[in-house]
């Protein structure tokens, strides 16, 4: 049942888009994306320098990536519950300390002698994943609650659009410096970001809820005790599956697809990830405007998802002949999955203030965690079918679930968020 709460309406002007919470959330997501994607960018050079061959890089690299995604899955629940129990800002501070220290520790992986270095690498990425899980959900929740409803879509798109350029900075950091230094830079940026967060104030909606002692906040298991709530929750997760199919399979493992397509040029996963995120950042900025223009979150997401499916088919079966075309397609797929900001916003808007941070934080991290079964299925399918078909089968499932979810989830455009579950 939805119970309205009381709060004075926020200022409704475009100046709100450039308020401190929005700026800090955008910069926080920038650092988050830098650190989240850094392993995917340094996976090949770091493991090659540590003595692994191409096949080992594929299997060990996928295993380490899965550990990171497992950390995101666990961290999403941890930070989401804390966000509703202790406040949005507690998550923004705690998560960034965790992943910043873990990333600095990753820079020493090639010097580890007290344990197997690859186990250490996986463990540090797992801890980094736990920390990285809190940034986006808490930031989007805070921005959604402090902005007026007519600016929410643009505000959250602005946060995601600026933040996603962290992938570009990560790529060029690796190009200009060693992969070890890239980890140190990421950790250092995170620690520096803490200073900016000192002046950010807590969401008024959350403060109002804390004054109501009888309200149960941050109960993760409440998603599973009500059929309607569970259906909404699962559909929110389903909407995001195509995004991480593109990132986790088609971009991160792009070197394998380049070989399968018979390209003479060696495809660099780091470059493919960078172009994917250039497109993603652009798509995120446009998705908010598109949502406002169409007056519908669902229509905006469905259109971008359909565009992603079209480009994915061309990527796999379009007879790509050059590296330039390949990277261009990565950028276009990235643009298509630029509904990421709208996807997270939908997750936040589906639930009341007492569960909003839990939903907004766990939903995107459930999607990231589902990269594990996607990469595992892909690896299991490769021996019986070729790389292209393995990718296509995994993608077919991801897109089928994605389209069903977005077409049947409740519309949230213009929804008043000042209520409780």
Number of C-alpha atoms within 10 A of each C-alpha: 8 11 10 14 15 10 11 7 11 13 11 13 11 14 8 18 22 12 14 16 24 24 20 22 28 27 23 28 27 27 30 29 25 29 29 27 24 25 25 22 25 23 22 21 15 19 19 14 10 15 10 16 12 12 9 13 19 18 12 17 24 21 18 23 26 26 23 27 29 24 25 31 25 20 26 33 25 21 32 31 25 23 31 27 21 16 22 26 21 17 27 26 20 16 24 27 19 20 31 27 21 26 28 21 19 25 21 16 20 16 9 13 9 7 8 10 16 18 14 20 24 21 18 25 30 26 23 31 33 28 31 32 33 37 29 28 33 31 27 31 27 29 29 23 23 23 26 22 19 16 21 24 27 26 29 30 30 27 29 33 30 20 24 29 23 27 29 22 19 27 24 14 19 19 15 10 11 14 23 19 17 28 27 20 21 28 27 16 19 27 18 11 18 16 10 14 18 10 10 15 13 16 19 15 20 23 12 14 22 17 9 10 8 8 12 16 26 25 16 17 9 14 19 13 10 10 10 10 16 15 15 19 21 17 22 29 25 25 34 32 27 27 25 23 26 26 24 25 19 27 29 26 24 25 21 20 21 24 14 13 20 13 17 11 13 14 21 19 23 30 21 28 30 27 25 31 32 23 25 29 32 23 27 31 25 20 31 29 18 21 20 19 11 13 16 16 26 23 16 22 30 20 14 21 25 15 16 24 19 14 19 21 12 14 23 18 13 11 11 17 14 17 17 12 12 21 23 17 22 30 25 26 31 31 28 32 33 33 32 29 29 27 25 27 26 26 30 29 25 23 23 22 29 24 25 32 36 32 35 31 33 31 30 29 31 25 23 28 24 22 22 20 12 23 22 15 15 23 17 12 17 14 10 10 13 14 20 19 16 19 25 18 15 20 24 14 14 21 22 14 18 23 20 14 23 25 15 12 19 16 17 18 20 17 11 13 21 20 17 19 18
